[in-house]
Amino acid sequence: MTTIEIKDASGKKAGSADLAPSVFGIEPNIHVMHTVVRSQRAAWRQGTHDTKTRGQVRGGGKKPWRQKGTGRARQGTIRAPQWAGGGTVFGPHPRSYEMRVNNKEIKLAMRSALSAKLADGELVVVKDFEFEKPSTKIAVAAMKALGLEGRVTMVIPDDAVDTYLSFRNIPKVNILPASDINTYELIDNKKLVVTEDALKYIEEVLA
């Protein structure tokens, strides 16, 4: 079992935590992670793109010239695809990009992401922030003390409202309630910060 240091808001050691090997100690499955991230990004697409076919473009009701005798190629409408202003052939139409991924793969992908973060030294566990009221100034000071720079994902308990309000306006910081963790947001960062209570929740759900 792997043990990780727990830090407080001032960056000092405040204890340690034993990480569940089934969540933080597996061999990352890159293929499953790739599949799950693809499905997430595909599901975010609106799919509202649309183009007009020759039957939907305005105009072109009359045959531009007679079929024979002009020496030119036969044409039935000036809204055919080869004409400027004509319809689009095989253009996009509204559709769903959703990909089916089963729940076992989703959990395996998250366990793989967490294990990879730990192996790369990009996982930071902190004691739960205790804000008397929302304060971005205190949140920035805490990040500086913890040595957090660049893109950071912070996983906090669902009910930590003051913590969410304190960190949400800091550039490049993504606040994620523990119940909303997903593979894409777990890996889309330079550092993954998890509070002590959120860590317990993650292990309960994914173990």
C-alpha positions as CSV (number, residue, x, y, z in Angstrom):
1,M,0.0,0.0,0.0
2,T,1.3,3.4,-1.0
3,T,1.5,6.2,1.6
4,I,1.2,9.9,0.6
5,E,1.9,13.0,2.5
6,I,-1.0,15.2,3.4
7,K,-0.3,19.0,3.4
8,D,-2.2,21.8,5.0
9,A,-3.0,25.2,3.4
10,S,0.4,26.6,4.4
11,G,2.2,23.8,2.5
12,K,3.4,22.0,5.7
13,K,3.0,18.3,6.4
14,A,-0.2,17.6,8.3
15,G,-0.2,13.8,8.2
16,S,-0.2,11.0,5.8
17,A,-2.8,8.8,4.0
18,D,-2.6,5.2,2.8
19,L,-3.8,5.0,-0.7
20,A,-5.9,2.0,-1.9
21,P,-3.8,-0.1,-4.3
22,S,-6.9,-0.9,-6.4
23,V,-7.4,2.8,-7.1
24,F,-3.9,4.3,-7.1
25,G,-1.6,1.4,-7.7
26,I,-2.7,-0.3,-10.9
27,E,-1.0,-0.3,-14.3
28,P,-2.7,2.5,-16.3
29,N,-4.8,1.1,-19.2
30,I,-4.0,3.7,-21.9
31,H,-6.5,2.2,-24.4
32,V,-9.5,2.4,-22.0
33,M,-8.5,5.9,-21.0
34,H,-8.4,7.0,-24.6
35,T,-11.7,5.4,-25.4
36,V,-13.4,7.1,-22.4
37,V,-11.9,10.5,-23.1
38,R,-13.0,10.2,-26.7
39,S,-16.6,9.4,-25.6
40,Q,-16.6,12.3,-23.2
41,R,-15.5,14.8,-25.8
42,A,-17.8,13.4,-28.4
43,A,-20.8,13.7,-26.0
44,W,-20.0,17.4,-25.5
45,R,-20.5,18.1,-29.2
46,Q,-23.8,19.8,-29.9
47,G,-24.2,18.1,-33.3
48,T,-26.4,21.0,-34.5
49,H,-24.4,21.7,-37.7
50,D,-26.4,21.6,-40.9
51,T,-26.0,22.3,-44.6
52,K,-28.6,22.6,-47.3
53,T,-29.0,20.1,-50.0
54,R,-30.1,21.1,-53.6
55,G,-33.7,20.6,-52.5
56,Q,-33.4,23.1,-49.7
57,V,-31.5,26.0,-51.4
58,R,-33.6,28.9,-52.5
59,G,-34.2,29.4,-56.2
60,G,-33.4,27.2,-59.2
61,G,-36.9,26.2,-60.1
62,K,-36.5,26.8,-63.8
63,K,-34.3,24.8,-66.1
64,P,-31.5,27.2,-67.1
65,W,-31.6,26.2,-70.8
66,R,-33.1,23.6,-73.0
67,Q,-31.8,20.1,-72.9
68,K,-30.4,19.9,-76.4
69,G,-29.0,22.1,-79.1
70,T,-27.1,24.7,-77.2
71,G,-23.7,23.0,-77.3
72,R,-23.5,23.3,-73.5
73,A,-23.7,20.6,-70.9
74,R,-27.2,19.7,-69.9
75,Q,-28.4,21.3,-66.7
76,G,-31.6,20.9,-64.7
77,T,-31.2,23.6,-62.1
78,I,-28.8,26.4,-61.1
79,R,-29.0,25.1,-57.6
80,A,-27.3,21.8,-58.4
81,P,-24.1,21.2,-56.3
82,Q,-21.7,22.1,-59.2
83,W,-23.2,25.6,-59.4
84,A,-22.1,28.5,-57.2
85,G,-24.8,29.0,-54.6
86,G,-26.0,25.4,-55.1
87,G,-26.6,22.7,-52.6
88,T,-23.9,20.9,-50.6
89,V,-23.2,17.2,-51.3
90,F,-22.6,14.9,-48.3
91,G,-22.5,17.9,-45.9
92,P,-23.1,17.6,-42.2
93,H,-26.6,17.4,-40.8
94,P,-27.8,17.3,-37.1
95,R,-26.7,14.1,-35.4
96,S,-25.6,12.8,-32.0
97,Y,-21.9,12.0,-31.5
98,E,-22.5,10.0,-28.4
99,M,-20.4,6.9,-27.9
100,R,-21.5,4.0,-25.7
101,V,-18.9,3.1,-23.0
102,N,-19.9,0.7,-20.2
103,N,-19.5,1.6,-16.5
104,K,-16.6,-0.8,-15.8
105,E,-14.5,0.9,-18.5
106,I,-15.4,4.3,-17.1
107,K,-14.2,3.3,-13.6
108,L,-11.1,1.6,-14.9
109,A,-10.2,4.7,-16.9
110,M,-10.5,6.9,-13.7
111,R,-8.4,4.4,-11.7
112,S,-5.8,4.4,-14.5
113,A,-5.8,8.2,-14.5
114,L,-5.3,8.4,-10.7
115,S,-2.6,5.8,-10.7
116,A,-0.8,7.6,-13.5
117,K,-1.0,10.9,-11.7
118,L,0.5,9.3,-8.5
119,A,3.3,7.6,-10.5
120,D,4.2,10.9,-12.3
121,G,4.3,12.8,-9.0
122,E,1.4,15.0,-10.0
123,L,-1.0,14.1,-7.2
124,V,-1.2,16.4,-4.1
125,V,-3.4,15.6,-1.1
126,V,-4.3,18.5,1.2
127,K,-6.3,18.8,4.3
128,D,-9.8,20.2,3.7
129,F,-9.7,24.0,3.4
130,E,-11.5,25.7,6.2
131,F,-12.8,29.0,4.9
132,E,-14.9,31.2,7.3
133,K,-16.2,32.9,4.2
134,P,-15.2,32.8,0.5
135,S,-11.8,34.5,-0.1
136,T,-9.9,34.3,-3.3
137,K,-7.0,36.1,-1.7
138,I,-6.6,33.3,0.9
139,A,-7.0,30.7,-1.9
140,V,-4.2,32.3,-4.0
141,A,-2.0,32.3,-0.9
142,A,-2.7,28.6,-0.3
143,M,-1.8,27.7,-3.9
144,K,1.4,29.6,-3.6
145,A,2.3,27.9,-0.4
146,L,1.6,24.5,-1.9
147,G,3.7,25.3,-5.0
148,L,0.9,25.0,-7.4
149,E,1.5,26.6,-10.8
150,G,0.0,26.2,-14.2
151,R,-3.1,24.3,-14.9
152,V,-4.5,22.7,-11.7
153,T,-7.5,20.5,-11.1
154,M,-8.8,20.6,-7.6
155,V,-11.2,17.9,-6.3
156,I,-13.2,19.0,-3.3
157,P,-16.2,17.6,-1.3
158,D,-19.6,18.3,-2.8
159,D,-20.7,20.5,0.2
160,A,-17.5,22.6,0.3
161,V,-19.3,25.7,-1.0
162,D,-16.9,28.3,0.4
163,T,-13.9,26.4,-1.0
164,Y,-15.5,26.4,-4.4
165,L,-16.3,30.1,-4.3
166,S,-12.8,30.9,-3.2
167,F,-11.0,29.0,-6.0
168,R,-13.4,29.4,-8.9
169,N,-12.0,32.8,-10.1
170,I,-8.4,31.8,-10.1
171,P,-7.1,31.4,-13.7
172,K,-6.2,27.9,-14.8
173,V,-7.8,26.3,-11.7
174,N,-10.6,23.8,-12.4
175,I,-12.8,23.1,-9.3
176,L,-14.3,19.6,-9.4
177,P,-16.8,18.3,-6.9
178,A,-15.9,14.7,-5.9
179,S,-19.1,13.3,-7.3
180,D,-18.3,14.8,-10.7
181,I,-14.8,13.4,-11.3
182,N,-14.2,12.1,-14.8
183,T,-11.2,10.8,-16.7
184,Y,-10.8,13.9,-18.9
185,E,-10.6,16.4,-16.1
186,L,-8.5,14.2,-13.9
187,I,-5.7,14.2,-16.6
188,D,-6.2,17.6,-18.1
189,N,-3.8,19.4,-15.7
190,K,-0.2,19.8,-14.5
191,K,-1.2,19.0,-10.9
192,L,-4.2,17.1,-9.4
193,V,-5.1,18.4,-5.9
194,V,-7.4,16.2,-3.8
195,T,-8.7,17.1,-0.4
196,E,-8.7,14.6,2.4
197,D,-12.5,14.0,2.5
198,A,-12.7,13.9,-1.3
199,L,-9.9,11.3,-1.3
200,K,-12.0,9.1,1.0
201,Y,-15.0,9.5,-1.3
202,I,-13.0,8.6,-4.4
203,E,-11.7,5.4,-2.8
204,E,-15.2,4.4,-1.7
205,V,-16.6,4.8,-5.2
206,L,-13.7,3.3,-7.2
207,A,-12.2,0.7,-5.0
